[in-house]
Amino acid sequence: MVKSRVVPKQTIETDYLVVGCGAAGMAFADSLIDASSAQIVMVDRRHAPGGHWLEAYPFVRLHQPSAFYGVNSLPLGSETIDRHGPNEGFYERAGAAEICGYYDRVMRERLLPSGRVRYFPMSSYLGEHRFVSAVSAEEVEVKVRKKLVDATYLEGRVPASSAPPFEVAAGAHCVPVGALASVREKPAGYVVIGAGKTALDACTWLLDGGVAPSDIRWIKPREGWFINRKYLQGGELVGTMFEGISLQLEAAAQATSMDDLFARLEASEQLFRVDARVQPTMFRGPTISFGEIEQLRRIDEVVRLGKVQRIESDRIVLDGGTIPTSPGHLHVHCAAEGLNPAPERPIFSAGRITLQSIRIGLLPFASALIAYVEATRDDLEAQNRLCPPSRQPNLPEDWARGMLIGMKAANRWSKERDIADWLDRARLNMLRGLEQHGSEPHVQQAFMRFGVNIRPAISNLERLCGS
């Protein structure tokens, strides 16, 4: 009988142990090696850097411009403006393949060549500064001189790696959204299940591909608010972004209730909803263009009977009733959790950093700033004051809460000269370069509107949020 070989435990040392090589972990490591002489060990369970992008559906794109996504040191894309399609007039948005290639470049051309980063893919973190390789079974203990960095706290779930949250009976055909790209024969109809960005992408992709709106049934457990992409553009269009921020502050300053706040945000075209007849009960933070909204409004068969409980060969059972289907229908699973709305926790604590957003949804930016603050300040109280966590949004009131946290944080940054300088240089800062557009009339008007409304907006949002 052959005895199994015992793989000896290896011990290594480092300043920071970063668990997770997705968008947050990569942005943190990139910023930290720029701002310090720290040594870093990066551990990830996947075979390559990039996090959930490695499992994303093939036609997914960023919902924000590539120009302020990724890491500070390496541009993503070429900062061109799209000249056709639903994103016409806005800055390019990278797709999954480009983003995966980008993070591979960041690791090979930036982090590893620094000589201060060691990378362990295909490795699972076990806790207590230990990880194990999935391919060699070797267990490694890490002596961490400074801090563990948890870049997985907000890790979300995508359909490709998450089973449907409903039963699928024999005879029913249900696939994750990514399988749409492999369809070779037209089904009897498409049934898209979900109400978030993934479902929007699936419906838009089908419509853009020539599928008739009548061949799409859209099961929406709830209606959502979406950010108007026009007002989330940087670069030469950053003035329009600031105009949008000033309009948001005006709405926040004048709102008499949470419902009135969202009515004002919609009236000023800061937020969109697909169905104007249904009051949204969801806000997850994605952007959308007016062209995409118009496309989605072509779908008439929208089912609003709650969540799917079970798909059978001839019917779909939902919270509020049943609808017919058939074995020839293709049911498209877009109902994974997506963003992880885990509760906020202090970003900085003794021996640990837990990466979280500060501005709504902009996790790479927050992670890079957190690394800079870690490199330049030692006091935990000061670090947490400059980096207040903002949980990933889920409900409409989370827009107000996130806006309030972000504004207060920005005010603190403006009083720290080195952070203000860092923001001016940071590629991931969406407002970088705004001062260069200060002479434009609409930007001047936005500055006036901002100045009048900033204090009333903060005070009113505190009242509306009960804080």
Secondary structure, 3 states (H helix, E strand, C coil): CCCCCCCCCEEEEEEEEEECCCHHHHHHHHHHHHHCCCCEEEECCCCCCCHHHHHCCCCCECCCCHHHCCECCECCCCCCECCCCCCCCCECCCEHHHHHHHHHHHHHHHHHHHCCEEEECCEEEEECCEEEECCCCCEEEEEEEEEEEECCCCCCECHHHCCCCCEECCCCCEEEHHHHHHCCCCCCEEEEECCCHHHHHHHHHHHHCCCCHHHEEEECCCCEEEEEHHHCCCHHHHHHHHHHHHHHHHHHHHCCCHHHHHHHHHHCCCEECCCCCCCCCEEEEEEECHHHHHHHCCCCCEECCCCEEEECCCEEEECCEEEECCCCEEEEECCCCECCCCCCCCCEECCEEECCCCCCCCHHHHHHHHHHHHHHCCCHHHHHHHCCCCCCCCCCHHHHHHHHHHHHHHHHHHCCHHHHHHHHHCCCCCCCCHHHHCCCHHHHHHHHHHHHHHHHHHHHHHHHHCC
